[in-house]
Amino acid sequence: MRLLYLIILTAVVISCTQTMGIKTSGAEKVVKDAYIRTTEIDIDKENQIDVQPKIDIISPRDNEIIKGRTLIIKLNVSNFKLVTPDRYPKEGQGYIQVWVDDMEARSSNTEFVFENETNGTHAIKAKLMLSNNTLLPYSKTIKVFIP
């Protein structure tokens, strides 16, 4: 009896199947020329000068040995107007945030002084920030050593 039910069930399943035709997906019509989409950098077309904001640590130099326990950090900022922090920032305006290890300082000046630093290696990081405290992708990091 079970064999009879199995045969009937198999016959019903086979009779319910349909034959389907296969169609192409149209993949052969894909664009043949590959290209890369890039972000355009602002460049002064006349003078071929990069006008993106930039920050550099002028002093101390990377891997410099510092005499004494006072770090005087001098920075150079270009294509960015330094202003005091504000709730309503304007494009291209902001301030500098400097870190020496875990100590932070913020200012619209390009010179920072950190006193009573301990002996050892110290990381100095300078960042450009909009006046509403938004971090910009322009920063510079160096290391110095105090014997």
N, CA, C and O atoms as a MOPAC input file, in Angstrom:
PM7 MOZYME 1SCF
protein

 N      0.81700 1    -1.18200 1     0.00000 1
 C      0.00000 1     0.00000 1     0.00000 1
 C      0.87400 1     1.26400 1     0.00000 1
 O      0.58500 1     2.22500 1    -0.71400 1
 N      1.93300 1     1.25400 1     0.79800 1
 C      2.81600 1     2.40800 1     0.83400 1
 C      3.47800 1     2.60400 1    -0.51700 1
 O      3.69600 1     3.73500 1    -0.95200 1
 N      3.79000 1     1.52900 1    -1.16200 1
 C      4.41900 1     1.62300 1    -2.47100 1
 C      3.46900 1     2.28500 1    -3.46300 1
 O      3.89800 1     3.07800 1    -4.30100 1
 N      2.19300 1     1.96600 1    -3.37100 1
 C      1.19100 1     2.56000 1    -4.25500 1
 C      1.09300 1     4.06600 1    -4.02500 1
 O      1.03000 1     4.82900 1    -4.98900 1
 N      1.07900 1     4.51800 1    -2.73700 1
 C      1.03100 1     5.94300 1    -2.43500 1
 C      2.28000 1     6.65900 1    -2.95500 1
 O      2.18900 1     7.77600 1    -3.46500 1
 N      3.42500 1     6.02700 1    -2.82700 1
 C      4.67400 1     6.61100 1    -3.30300 1
 C      4.65900 1     6.78500 1    -4.81500 1
 O      5.12300 1     7.80700 1    -5.32200 1
 N      4.13400 1     5.80400 1    -5.54100 1
 C      4.05600 1     5.89100 1    -7.00000 1
 C      3.08600 1     6.99200 1    -7.41500 1
 O      3.37600 1     7.75500 1    -8.33700 1
 N      1.93500 1     7.08200 1    -6.74500 1
 C      0.94600 1     8.11900 1    -7.07700 1
 C      1.52300 1     9.51300 1    -6.78200 1
 O      1.35000 1    10.43100 1    -7.58400 1
 N      2.20900 1     9.68000 1    -5.63500 1
 C      2.80300 1    10.96300 1    -5.27900 1
 C      3.87000 1    11.37300 1    -6.29000 1
 O      3.94100 1    12.54200 1    -6.66800 1
 N      4.68500 1    10.44700 1    -6.72400 1
 C      5.71800 1    10.73200 1    -7.72100 1
 C      5.07900 1    11.14800 1    -9.03200 1
 O      5.56100 1    12.08000 1    -9.67600 1
 N      4.02700 1    10.49700 1    -9.43900 1
 C      3.33900 1    10.83400 1   -10.69100 1
 C      2.73500 1    12.23500 1   -10.61900 1
 O      2.78800 1    12.98100 1   -11.59700 1
 N      2.16500 1    12.59800 1    -9.47600 1
 C      1.56700 1    13.92700 1    -9.31600 1
 C      2.65600 1    15.00800 1    -9.38600 1
 O      2.46400 1    16.03700 1   -10.03300 1
 N      3.78700 1    14.78000 1    -8.72900 1
 C      4.86700 1    15.76300 1    -8.73400 1
 C      5.42500 1    15.94300 1   -10.13500 1
 O      5.68300 1    17.07000 1   -10.56000 1
 N      5.61300 1    14.85000 1   -10.85400 1
 C      6.15400 1    14.92200 1   -12.21600 1
 C      5.19100 1    15.64600 1   -13.13800 1
 O      5.62600 1    16.39400 1   -14.01400 1
 N      3.90400 1    15.44300 1   -12.96100 1
 C      2.93600 1    16.09100 1   -13.84000 1
 C      2.81500 1    17.59200 1   -13.56700 1
 O      2.34500 1    18.33700 1   -14.42700 1
 N      3.22600 1    18.03700 1   -12.39800 1
 C      3.12700 1    19.46200 1   -12.04900 1
 C      4.32400 1    20.27400 1   -12.54700 1
 O      4.23100 1    21.50000 1   -12.60300 1
 N      5.41000 1    19.66000 1   -12.89900 1
 C      6.58700 1    20.40600 1   -13.34400 1
 C      6.37600 1    20.93600 1   -14.73800 1
 O      5.66300 1    20.34100 1   -15.54600 1
 N      7.02200 1    22.09800 1   -15.02200 1
 C      6.90700 1    22.71200 1   -16.32800 1
 C      8.29000 1    22.91300 1   -16.91500 1
 O      9.27600 1    23.03300 1   -16.18900 1
 N      8.35000 1    22.94900 1   -18.21100 1
 C      9.59900 1    23.21900 1   -18.88800 1
 C      9.69500 1    24.72100 1   -19.09300 1
 O      8.74100 1    25.34900 1   -19.55100 1
 N     10.84900 1    25.30500 1   -18.75400 1
 C     11.03300 1    26.74300 1   -18.89700 1
 C     12.15600 1    27.01200 1   -19.86800 1
 O     13.15200 1    26.28800 1   -19.89700 1
 N     11.99700 1    28.05000 1   -20.66000 1
 C     13.04900 1    28.47100 1   -21.56900 1
 C     14.00900 1    29.40800 1   -20.84600 1
 O     13.60700 1    30.10400 1   -19.91400 1
 N     15.24500 1    29.43300 1   -21.25600 1
 C     16.25600 1    30.29100 1   -20.64200 1
 C     16.50400 1    31.46600 1   -21.57200 1
 O     16.77200 1    31.28900 1   -22.76000 1
 N     16.41200 1    32.66600 1   -21.01800 1
 C     16.65100 1    33.88000 1   -21.78400 1
 C     17.94600 1    34.51400 1   -21.29000 1
 O     18.31900 1    34.36700 1   -20.12600 1
 N     18.62300 1    35.22000 1   -22.18900 1
 C     19.86300 1    35.90000 1   -21.78800 1
 C     19.52800 1    37.12900 1   -20.94600 1
 O     18.45100 1    37.71000 1   -21.08100 1
 N     20.44500 1    37.51200 1   -20.09000 1
 C     20.21300 1    38.62900 1   -19.18400 1
 C     20.53900 1    39.97500 1   -19.80700 1
 O     20.22700 1    41.01300 1   -19.22200 1
 N     21.14600 1    39.98100 1   -20.95400 1
 C     21.54800 1    41.23600 1   -21.58500 1
 C     22.91900 1    41.69100 1   -21.11600 1
 O     23.31200 1    42.83000 1   -21.36900 1
 N     23.64900 1    40.82300 1   -20.44100 1
 C     24.96700 1    41.18400 1   -19.92200 1
 C     25.95500 1    41.47400 1   -21.04500 1
 O     26.95800 1    42.15300 1   -20.82400 1
 N     25.68300 1    40.97000 1   -22.24500 1
 C     26.58900 1    41.22700 1   -23.35300 1
 C     26.53600 1    42.67200 1   -23.80700 1
 O     27.37400 1    43.09300 1   -24.60500 1
 N     25.56400 1    43.45300 1   -23.31600 1
 C     25.43500 1    44.85100 1   -23.69100 1
 C     26.11400 1    45.78300 1   -22.67900 1
 O     25.90000 1    46.99500 1   -22.71800 1
 N     26.91900 1    45.23600 1   -21.78800 1
 C     27.60900 1    46.02600 1   -20.77400 1
 C     28.61600 1    46.94300 1   -21.45400 1
 O     29.21200 1    46.58300 1   -22.46900 1
 N     28.80200 1    48.15500 1   -20.87400 1
 C     29.75200 1    49.10800 1   -21.42500 1
 C     31.13800 1    48.48800 1   -21.41000 1
 O     31.57500 1    47.94000 1   -20.39800 1
 N     31.81800 1    48.57700 1   -22.53000 1
 C     33.10000 1    47.92100 1   -22.66100 1
 C     34.25600 1    48.76100 1   -22.15800 1
 O     35.30700 1    48.20600 1   -21.84000 1
 N     34.10700 1    50.09500 1   -22.07100 1
 C     35.18000 1    50.96000 1   -21.61100 1
 C     35.05100 1    51.17800 1   -20.10200 1
 O     34.05500 1    51.72600 1   -19.63300 1
 N     36.04900 1    50.75200 1   -19.35900 1
 C     36.06000 1    50.95300 1   -17.91400 1
 C     36.57100 1    52.35900 1   -17.61500 1
 O     37.36200 1    52.91700 1   -18.37500 1
 N     36.11100 1    52.92500 1   -16.50000 1
 C     36.59900 1    54.22800 1   -16.08500 1
 C     36.61800 1    54.27800 1   -14.56400 1
 O     35.94500 1    53.49300 1   -13.89600 1
 N     37.39700 1    55.20900 1   -14.02500 1
 C     37.47900 1    55.40200 1   -12.58700 1
 C     36.94000 1    56.78600 1   -12.27900 1
 O     37.34300 1    57.76800 1   -12.90300 1
 N     36.03100 1    56.86500 1   -11.32000 1
 C     35.48900 1    58.15300 1   -10.92000 1
 C     36.36700 1    58.70300 1    -9.80600 1
 O     36.60100 1    58.02100 1    -8.80700 1
 N     36.84800 1    59.91400 1    -9.96600 1
 C     37.73400 1    60.51900 1    -8.98100 1
 C     37.13200 1    61.80900 1    -8.46400 1
 O     36.22700 1    62.38000 1    -9.07200 1
 N     37.65100 1    62.25900 1    -7.32900 1
 C     37.24800 1    63.53400 1    -6.76700 1
 C     38.19000 1    64.60100 1    -7.29500 1
 O     39.40900 1    64.43700 1    -7.26500 1
 N     37.62800 1    65.67200 1    -7.76800 1
 C     38.44500 1    66.73100 1    -8.34100 1
 C     39.07000 1    67.56500 1    -7.23700 1
 O     38.39200 1    67.92300 1    -6.27400 1
 N     40.33800 1    67.87500 1    -7.36200 1
 C     41.06200 1    68.71500 1    -6.41600 1
 C     41.01400 1    70.14200 1    -6.93300 1
 O     41.20000 1    70.40000 1    -8.12100 1
 N     40.75600 1    71.07200 1    -6.00000 1
 C     40.71200 1    72.47800 1    -6.38900 1
 C     42.10600 1    72.95200 1    -6.74600 1
 O     43.01600 1    72.91200 1    -5.91700 1
 N     42.27100 1    73.39300 1    -7.95800 1
 C     43.56600 1    73.89700 1    -8.40800 1
 C     43.33100 1    75.21800 1    -9.12400 1
 O     42.42100 1    75.34700 1    -9.94300 1
 N     44.15400 1    76.17900 1    -8.80600 1
 C     44.12600 1    77.45400 1    -9.50200 1
 C     44.64600 1    77.18300 1   -10.91200 1
 O     45.84300 1    76.97000 1   -11.10200 1
 N     43.75500 1    77.19100 1   -11.89600 1
 C     44.10000 1    76.79200 1   -13.26900 1
 C     45.17600 1    77.69400 1   -13.89000 1
 O     46.01200 1    77.21600 1   -14.65700 1
 N     45.16100 1    78.98600 1   -13.56700 1
 C     46.14400 1    79.89100 1   -14.15500 1
 C     47.54800 1    79.60700 1   -13.65800 1
 O     48.49000 1    79.52900 1   -14.44700 1
 N     47.68800 1    79.45300 1   -12.35100 1
 C     49.01500 1    79.31600 1   -11.76200 1
 C     49.37200 1    77.88000 1   -11.39500 1
 O     50.47800 1    77.62100 1   -10.92000 1
 N     48.44400 1    76.94100 1   -11.61000 1
 C     48.65000 1    75.52900 1   -11.27200 1
 C     49.08100 1    75.36400 1    -9.81200 1
 O     50.05900 1    74.67500 1    -9.52100 1
 N     48.34100 1    76.00200 1    -8.89400 1
 C     48.64400 1    75.94900 1    -7.47100 1
 C     47.50800 1    75.22100 1    -6.76100 1
 O     46.33300 1    75.49000 1    -7.01300 1
 N     47.86700 1    74.30100 1    -5.87500 1
 C     46.87900 1    73.58100 1    -5.07000 1
 C     46.30700 1    74.55400 1    -4.03800 1
 O     47.06500 1    75.19700 1    -3.31200 1
 N     44.96900 1    74.66900 1    -3.96400 1
 C     44.35000 1    75.60000 1    -3.04300 1
 C     43.64000 1    74.90000 1    -1.89400 1
 O     42.81000 1    75.51500 1    -1.22500 1
 N     43.94700 1    73.62700 1    -1.64700 1
 C     43.39300 1    72.90500 1    -0.50100 1
 C     44.06800 1    73.41100 1     0.77200 1
 O     45.23600 1    73.79900 1     0.72900 1
 N     43.35400 1    73.41700 1     1.91200 1
 C     43.99500 1    73.79300 1     3.17000 1
 C     45.15200 1    72.84800 1     3.48000 1
 O     45.11400 1    71.66700 1     3.13500 1
 N     46.16800 1    73.37800 1     4.12900 1
 C     47.34100 1    72.57500 1     4.45000 1
 C     47.91800 1    73.03800 1     5.77600 1
 O     47.92800 1    74.23300 1     6.07300 1
 N     48.40200 1    72.08100 1     6.58000 1
 C     49.05300 1    72.39600 1     7.83600 1
 C     50.38300 1    71.65900 1     7.89900 1
 O     50.46000 1    70.47400 1     7.57500 1
 N     51.42600 1    72.36100 1     8.31600 1
 C     52.75500 1    71.76700 1     8.45800 1
 C     53.32400 1    72.13900 1     9.81700 1
 O     53.09200 1    73.23700 1    10.32300 1
 N     54.07500 1    71.20400 1    10.40100 1
 C     54.79200 1    71.48600 1    11.63800 1
 C     56.20200 1    71.91800 1    11.23600 1
 O     56.98400 1    71.12000 1    10.71800 1
 N     56.51100 1    73.18400 1    11.48100 1
 C     57.81000 1    73.73300 1    11.10400 1
 C     58.85800 1    73.38600 1    12.14900 1
 O     59.98100 1    73.00400 1    11.82000 1
 N     58.47200 1    73.52600 1    13.42000 1
 C     59.40800 1    73.26800 1    14.51300 1
 C     58.64400 1    72.63500 1    15.66300 1
 O     57.56600 1    73.12300 1    16.00500 1
 N     59.13400 1    71.60800 1    16.25600 1
 C     60.36500 1    70.86300 1    15.98600 1
 C     60.21300 1    69.98700 1    14.74200 1
 O     59.11000 1    69.80700 1    14.22700 1
 N     61.33400 1    69.44900 1    14.27100 1
 C     61.30600 1    68.54200 1    13.12300 1
 C     61.01900 1    67.12200 1    13.59600 1
 O     61.18500 1    66.80900 1    14.77500 1
 N     60.59000 1    66.26900 1    12.68100 1
 C     60.30100 1    64.87400 1    13.00400 1
 C     61.57000 1    64.18600 1    13.51900 1
 O     62.64000 1    64.33200 1    12.92800 1
 N     61.45100 1    63.44900 1    14.60000 1
 C     62.53100 1    62.69300 1    15.25500 1
 C     63.61800 1    63.58600 1    15.85700 1
 O     64.73500 1    63.12400 1    16.09200 1
 N     63.30500 1    64.84100 1    16.10400 1
 C     64.28600 1    65.75600 1    16.69800 1
 C     64.44600 1    65.45800 1    18.18900 1
 O     63.48700 1    65.07400 1    18.85900 1
 N     65.66500 1    65.63700 1    18.70000 1
 C     65.94100 1    65.50600 1    20.12900 1
 C     65.81500 1    66.89600 1    20.73900 1
 O     66.50600 1    67.82700 1    20.32500 1
 N     64.92900 1    67.03500 1    21.72400 1
 C     64.62500 1    68.33300 1    22.33100 1
 C     65.45600 1    68.49800 1    23.60600 1
 O     65.50300 1    67.59200 1    24.43900 1
 N     66.10400 1    69.64100 1    23.75700 1
 C     66.84800 1    69.95300 1    24.97500 1
 C     65.91800 1    70.71600 1    25.90300 1
 O     65.28400 1    71.68400 1    25.48400 1
 N     65.83000 1    70.30000 1    27.13400 1
 C     64.93100 1    70.95000 1    28.08000 1
 C     63.59500 1    70.21600 1    28.12000 1
 O     63.40900 1    69.18900 1    27.46700 1
 N     62.67900 1    70.76300 1    28.89500 1
 C     61.38700 1    70.10900 1    29.08500 1
 C     60.23500 1    70.93200 1    28.50900 1
 O     59.07200 1    70.66400 1    28.80900 1
 N     60.55200 1    71.92400 1    27.68700 1
 C     59.52600 1    72.76400 1    27.07500 1
 C     59.48500 1    72.50500 1    25.57700 1
 O     60.50300 1    72.58300 1    24.88900 1
 N     58.29300 1    72.19700 1    25.08500 1
 C     58.08600 1    72.00300 1    23.64400 1
 C     57.46100 1    73.27300 1    23.07400 1
 O     56.37100 1    73.67300 1    23.48200 1
 N     58.14800 1    73.89600 1    22.14100 1
 C     57.59100 1    75.04400 1    21.42200 1
 C     57.29100 1    74.55600 1    20.01300 1
 O     58.19400 1    74.20000 1    19.25600 1
 N     56.01300 1    74.54600 1    19.67800 1
 C     55.56900 1    74.00900 1    18.38800 1
 C     55.16300 1    75.17300 1    17.49600 1
 O     54.29300 1    75.97000 1    17.84500 1
 N     55.80900 1    75.25500 1    16.33800 1
 C     55.49900 1    76.30300 1    15.36600 1
 C     54.91100 1    75.64400 1    14.13000 1
 O     55.44000 1    74.65700 1    13.62100 1
 N     53.80600 1    76.21100 1    13.65900 1
 C     53.06700 1    75.63100 1    12.53900 1
 C     52.96800 1    76.61000 1    11.38100 1
 O     53.09600 1    77.82200 1    11.55800 1
 N     52.73800 1    76.06900 1    10.20400 1
 C     52.45700 1    76.87700 1     9.02300 1
 C     51.12900 1    76.38900 1     8.45100 1
 O     50.96200 1    75.19800 1     8.18600 1
 N     50.19800 1    77.30000 1     8.26500 1
 C     48.88300 1    76.97600 1     7.71800 1
 C     48.69600 1    77.77000 1     6.43700 1
 O     48.94200 1    78.97500 1     6.40000 1
 N     48.25500 1    77.08000 1     5.38000 1
 C     48.00700 1    77.78100 1     4.11800 1
 C     46.61500 1    77.44200 1     3.59800 1
 O     46.07600 1    76.36900 1     3.87200 1
 N     46.04800 1    78.37100 1     2.84700 1
 C     44.72300 1    78.24100 1     2.23900 1
 C     43.62100 1    77.99900 1     3.27000 1
 O     42.66100 1    77.27300 1     3.01100 1
 N     43.77300 1    78.61500 1     4.43900 1
 C     42.80400 1    78.43000 1     5.52800 1
 C     42.89600 1    79.64700 1     6.44100 1
 O     43.98700 1    79.98700 1     6.89900 1
 N     41.78100 1    80.30200 1     6.71300 1
 C     41.77400 1    81.48300 1     7.57100 1
 C     41.58200 1    81.04900 1     9.02300 1
 O     40.60400 1    80.38000 1     9.35600 1
 N     42.52400 1    81.43700 1     9.87900 1
 C     42.45000 1    81.09500 1    11.29600 1
 C     41.58300 1    82.10400 1    12.03300 1
 O     41.82700 1    83.30900 1    11.97700 1
 N     40.55100 1    81.58900 1    12.73300 1
 C     39.63300 1    82.40600 1    13.52900 1
 C     39.36900 1    81.67500 1    14.84400 1
 O     39.66600 1    80.48700 1    14.97300 1
 N     38.81100 1    82.38900 1    15.81300 1
 C     38.46400 1    81.75400 1    17.08200 1
 C     37.25000 1    80.83700 1    16.88700 1
 O     36.43800 1    81.07200 1    15.99200 1
 N     37.12300 1    79.79100 1    17.72100 1
 C     35.96200 1    78.89500 1    17.59600 1
 C     34.65100 1    79.65700 1    17.67100 1
 O     34.51300 1    80.57800 1    18.47500 1
 N     33.68400 1    79.27800 1    16.83700 1
 C     32.41200 1    79.98400 1    16.72100 1
 C     31.32300 1    78.96100 1    16.43900 1
 O     31.60800 1    77.87400 1    15.93700 1
 N     30.09700 1    79.29300 1    16.75200 1
 C     28.98000 1    78.38600 1    16.48300 1
 C     28.58400 1    78.38700 1    15.01400 1
 O     27.98300 1    77.42100 1    14.54500 1
 N     28.90100 1    79.43700 1    14.28400 1
 C     28.48200 1    79.55200 1    12.89500 1
 C     29.71500 1    79.65700 1    11.99600 1
 O     30.14600 1    80.76000 1    11.66100 1
 N     30.27500 1    78.52700 1    11.61200 1
 C     31.52400 1    78.58200 1    10.82800 1
 C     31.27900 1    79.04100 1     9.40000 1
 O     30.19600 1    78.86500 1     8.84100 1
 N     32.29800 1    79.62500 1     8.84000 1
 C     32.28300 1    79.97600 1     7.43100 1
 C     33.26100 1    79.05500 1     6.72500 1
 O     34.23500 1    78.59700 1     7.32300 1
 N     33.00300 1    78.78500 1     5.46300 1
 C     33.85700 1    77.88000 1     4.69900 1
 C     35.29000 1    78.40000 1     4.65700 1
 O     35.52800 1    79.58100 1     4.40200 1
 N     36.23400 1    77.50600 1     4.90800 1
 C     37.64000 1    77.86800 1     4.84700 1
 C     38.15100 1    78.60000 1     6.07300 1
 O     39.24900 1    79.15700 1     6.03600 1
 N     37.37300 1    78.61800 1     7.18200 1
 C     37.79300 1    79.30200 1     8.39400 1
 C     37.72900 1    78.35200 1     9.57800 1
 O     36.84100 1    77.50300 1     9.66200 1
 N     38.67300 1    78.50300 1    10.48600 1
 C     38.66200 1    77.67000 1    11.68300 1
 C     39.88600 1    77.92200 1    12.53400 1
 O     40.46100 1    79.01000 1    12.51900 1
 N     40.27800 1    76.89400 1    13.28000 1
 C     41.39400 1    77.03600 1    14.20500 1
 C     42.24800 1    75.77300 1    14.17400 1
 O     41.96100 1    74.83200 1    13.43500 1
 N     43.29900 1    75.76800 1    14.98600 1
 C     44.22500 1    74.64100 1    15.03500 1
 C     44.05000 1    73.91000 1    16.36500 1
 O     43.90300 1    74.53400 1    17.41600 1
 N     44.06800 1    72.60100 1    16.30300 1
 C     44.06600 1    71.76700 1    17.50400 1
 C     45.38700 1    71.00100 1    17.51100 1
 O     45.72200 1    70.32600 1    16.53700 1
 N     46.13600 1    71.10600 1    18.60900 1
 C     47.43100 1    70.43200 1    18.72000 1
 C     47.38800 1    69.47300 1    19.90100 1
 O     46.91800 1    69.81400 1    20.98700 1
 N     47.88400 1    68.28200 1    19.66700 1
 C     47.99100 1    67.25900 1    20.71500 1
 C     49.46600 1    66.94200 1    20.92100 1
 O     50.20600 1    66.75400 1    19.95500 1
 N     49.89100 1    66.88200 1    22.17900 1
 C     51.18600 1    66.30900 1    22.54500 1
 C     50.82000 1    65.15100 1    23.46200 1
 O     50.44100 1    65.34800 1    24.61700 1
 N     50.94100 1    63.94100 1    22.92900 1
 C     50.47700 1    62.73100 1    23.61000 1
 C     48.99800 1    62.90100 1    23.97000 1
 O     48.15600 1    62.91600 1    23.07200 1
 N     48.65900 1    63.02900 1    25.25400 1
 C     47.25700 1    63.15500 1    25.66800 1
 C     46.85000 1    64.58800 1    26.00900 1
 O     45.70700 1    64.82900 1    26.39800 1
 N     47.76600 1    65.53000 1    25.86800 1
 C     47.46000 1    66.92300 1    26.19800 1
 C     47.04400 1    67.66800 1    24.93700 1
 O     47.68300 1    67.55200 1    23.89100 1
 N     45.95900 1    68.44000 1    25.05400 1
 C     45.40600 1    69.13700 1    23.89500 1
 C     45.42400 1    70.64500 1    24.11000 1
 O     45.26300 1    71.12700 1    25.23100 1
 N     45.62000 1    71.37800 1    23.02300 1
 C     45.51600 1    72.83900 1    23.03400 1
 C     44.82500 1    73.26300 1    21.74300 1
 O     45.02100 1    72.65100 1    20.69400 1
 N     44.00900 1    74.32200 1    21.83200 1
 C     43.30400 1    74.87000 1    20.67100 1
 C     43.56000 1    76.36100 1    20.60400 1
 O     43.56600 1    77.06000 1    21.61800 1
 N     43.77300 1    76.83200 1    19.38000 1
 C     44.03700 1    78.26300 1    19.22800 1
 C     43.94700 1    78.65400 1    17.75500 1
 O     43.97700 1    77.81000 1    16.86000 1
 N     43.83600 1    79.95600 1    17.53900 1
 C     43.92400 1    80.47700 1    16.17700 1
 C     45.33300 1    80.98300 1    15.89800 1
 O     45.58500 1    81.57500 1    14.84800 1
 N     46.26400 1    80.75100 1    16.84300 1
 C     47.67400 1    81.10400 1    16.66600 1
 C     48.43000 1    79.92300 1    16.07500 1
 O     47.96800 1    78.78400 1    16.14600 1
 N     49.57700 1    80.19200 1    15.50000 1
 C     50.38500 1    79.12700 1    14.89600 1
 C     51.55800 1    78.71200 1    15.77200 1
 O     52.45000 1    78.00000 1    15.31200 1
 N     51.57000 1    79.14900 1    17.02900 1
 C     52.62200 1    78.74000 1    17.95600 1
 C     51.99100 1    78.24200 1    19.25300 1
 O     51.12300 1    78.90100 1    19.82500 1
 N     52.43700 1    77.06900 1    19.71200 1
 C     51.92900 1    76.44700 1    20.93000 1
 C     53.11300 1    76.12000 1    21.83300 1
 O     54.18400 1    75.74600 1    21.35500 1
 N     52.91300 1    76.26400 1    23.15000 1
 C     53.96800 1    75.95000 1    24.11500 1
 C     53.41900 1    74.92400 1    25.10300 1
 O     52.37200 1    75.13500 1    25.71600 1
 N     54.13600 1    73.81300 1    25.25000 1
 C     53.81600 1    72.77700 1    26.22600 1
 C     55.00900 1    72.68500 1    27.17400 1
 O     56.12700 1    72.40200 1    26.74400 1
 N     54.76800 1    72.92500 1    28.47800 1
 C     55.84900 1    72.95200 1    29.45700 1
 C     55.82900 1    71.69700 1    30.32400 1
 O     54.83200 1    70.97900 1    30.39400 1
 N     56.97400 1    71.45500 1    30.98700 1
 C     57.13900 1    70.34700 1    31.92800 1
 C     56.86400 1    68.98700 1    31.30000 1
 O     56.21300 1    68.14200 1    31.91300 1
 N     57.34700 1    68.77200 1    30.10100 1
 C     57.19200 1    67.48800 1    29.43700 1
 C     58.14500 1    66.46200 1    30.05200 1
 O     59.24300 1    66.81200 1    30.48500 1
 N     57.73000 1    65.22000 1    30.09000 1
 C     58.54300 1    64.15400 1    30.66700 1
 C     59.55700 1    63.64800 1    29.64800 1
 O     59.44000 1    63.90600 1    28.45000 1
 N     60.54500 1    62.92900 1    30.14600 1
 C     61.53900 1    62.32200 1    29.26200 1
 C     60.87900 1    61.21700 1    28.44300 1
 O     59.93100 1    60.57400 1    28.89400 1
 N     61.39500 1    61.00700 1    27.22900 1
 C     60.88700 1    59.93400 1    26.38000 1
 C     60.43200 1    60.45200 1    25.02800 1
 O     60.67200 1    61.60200 1    24.66000 1
 N     59.76900 1    59.56700 1    24.30200 1
 C     59.26600 1    59.89600 1    22.97300 1
 C     57.85700 1    60.46900 1    23.08200 1
 O     57.01700 1    59.94900 1    23.81600 1
 N     57.61400 1    61.53900 1    22.34700 1
 C     56.30800 1    62.20600 1    22.37100 1
 C     55.78500 1    62.37500 1    20.94300 1
 O     56.53200 1    62.71800 1    20.02600 1
 N     54.49100 1    62.12700 1    20.78100 1
 C     53.83100 1    62.32500 1    19.48300 1
 C     53.17300 1    63.70000 1    19.47600 1
 O     52.44800 1    64.05900 1    20.40500 1
 N     53.43100 1    64.45700 1    18.42800 1
 C     52.81000 1    65.76900 1    18.24000 1
 C     51.91300 1    65.68100 1    17.01500 1
 O     52.35900 1    65.29400 1    15.93500 1
 N     50.64300 1    66.04300 1    17.19000 1
 C     49.70300 1    66.01300 1    16.07500 1
 C     49.00700 1    67.36100 1    15.99500 1
 O     48.49200 1    67.86400 1    16.99400 1
 N     48.99400 1    67.94100 1    14.80400 1
 C     48.32700 1    69.21900 1    14.55100 1
 C     47.20900 1    68.97900 1    13.54800 1
 O     47.41800 1    68.34100 1    12.51600 1
 N     46.00100 1    69.50000 1    13.86000 1
 C     44.82700 1    69.29900 1    13.00700 1
 C     44.16300 1    70.63700 1    12.71800 1
 O     44.21700 1    71.56200 1    13.52900 1
 N     43.53900 1    70.72600 1    11.55800 1
 C     42.71300 1    71.89100 1    11.23300 1
 C     41.27100 1    71.56100 1    11.59200 1
 O     40.76600 1    70.48600 1    11.26700 1
 N     40.61700 1    72.49900 1    12.26600 1
 C     39.22900 1    72.32300 1    12.69200 1
 C     38.40500 1    73.51300 1    12.20400 1
 O     38.88200 1    74.64800 1    12.20200 1
 N     37.16600 1    73.24400 1    11.79100 1
 C     36.25900 1    74.35200 1    11.49700 1
 C     35.90300 1    75.03300 1    12.80500 1
 O     36.04700 1    74.43700 1    13.87300 1
 N     35.44300 1    76.26100 1    12.73700 1
 C     35.16100 1    77.00800 1    13.95700 1
 C     33.99100 1    76.43400 1    14.75600 1
 O     33.75500 1    76.88300 1    15.87800 1
 N     33.24700 1    75.45600 1    14.22100 1
 C     32.19200 1    74.79300 1    14.99400 1
 C     32.66200 1    73.44800 1    15.54200 1
 O     31.84200 1    72.61100 1    15.91800 1
 N     33.98300 1    73.23600 1    15.59100 1
 C     34.62000 1    72.02700 1    16.13600 1
 C     34.52300 1    70.81300 1    15.22200 1
 O     34.69700 1    69.69000 1    15.69600 1
 N     34.25800 1    70.98800 1    13.95000 1
 C     34.24600 1    69.88900 1    12.99900 1
 C     35.67000 1    69.64700 1    12.51200 1
 O     36.34700 1    70.57000 1    12.06000 1
 N     36.11400 1    68.41000 1    12.60700 1
 C     37.46500 1    68.04400 1    12.18200 1
 C     37.55300 1    68.03400 1    10.66600 1
 O     36.69100 1    67.47800 1     9.98600 1
 N     38.60200 1    68.65400 1    10.14600 1
 C     38.87800 1    68.61800 1     8.71100 1
 C     39.91900 1    67.53300 1     8.44400 1
 O     40.67900 1    67.18400 1     9.34600 1
 N     39.97000 1    66.99900 1     7.24000 1
 C     40.91100 1    65.89800 1     6.95400 1
 C     42.33400 1    66.37700 1     6.67800 1
 O     43.04400 1    65.76500 1     5.88000 1
 N     42.75400 1    67.44300 1     7.31600 1
 C     44.09100 1    67.97600 1     7.11400 1
 C     44.81300 1    67.96600 1     8.45600 1
 O     44.44500 1    68.70300 1     9.37000 1
 N     45.84200 1    67.12800 1     8.57200 1
 C     46.58800 1    67.04000 1     9.81900 1
 C     48.03100 1    66.64800 1     9.52700 1
 O     48.37000 1    66.24300 1     8.41500 1
 N     48.86100 1    66.77700 1    10.53700 1
 C     50.27800 1    66.42500 1    10.43300 1
 C     50.69300 1    65.84500 1    11.77300 1
 O     50.32100 1    66.37400 1    12.82000 1
 N     51.46700 1    64.75100 1    11.74900 1
 C     51.93300 1    64.10100 1    12.97300 1
 C     53.43400 1    63.87300 1    12.88500 1
 O     53.95100 1    63.43500 1    11.85800 1
 N     54.13100 1    64.18000 1    13.98800 1
 C     55.56400 1    63.89800 1    14.08300 1
 C     55.85400 1    63.32100 1    15.46500 1
 O     54.98400 1    63.31300 1    16.33600 1
 N     57.08200 1    62.83700 1    15.65900 1
 C     57.53000 1    62.36800 1    16.97300 1
 C     58.82300 1    63.08700 1    17.32300 1
 O     59.65900 1    63.35500 1    16.46100 1
 N     58.97100 1    63.39700 1    18.62800 1
 C     60.18900 1    64.01700 1    19.14000 1
 C     60.63600 1    63.23100 1    20.36200 1
 O     59.87400 1    62.45300 1    20.93700 1
 N     61.88700 1    63.45200 1    20.74700 1
 C     62.44300 1    62.73600 1    21.89000 1
 C     63.04800 1    63.74200 1    22.86500 1
 O     63.80300 1    64.62800 1    22.46500 1
 N     62.70500 1    63.59600 1    24.16700 1
 C     63.30000 1    64.39200 1    25.23000 1
 C     64.14700 1    63.44700 1    26.07200 1
 O     63.60500 1    62.54500 1    26.71200 1
 N     65.47800 1    63.63500 1    26.08600 1
 C     66.35400 1    62.71400 1    26.82700 1
 C     66.26100 1    62.89600 1    28.34300 1
 O     66.93900 1    62.19300 1    29.09200 1

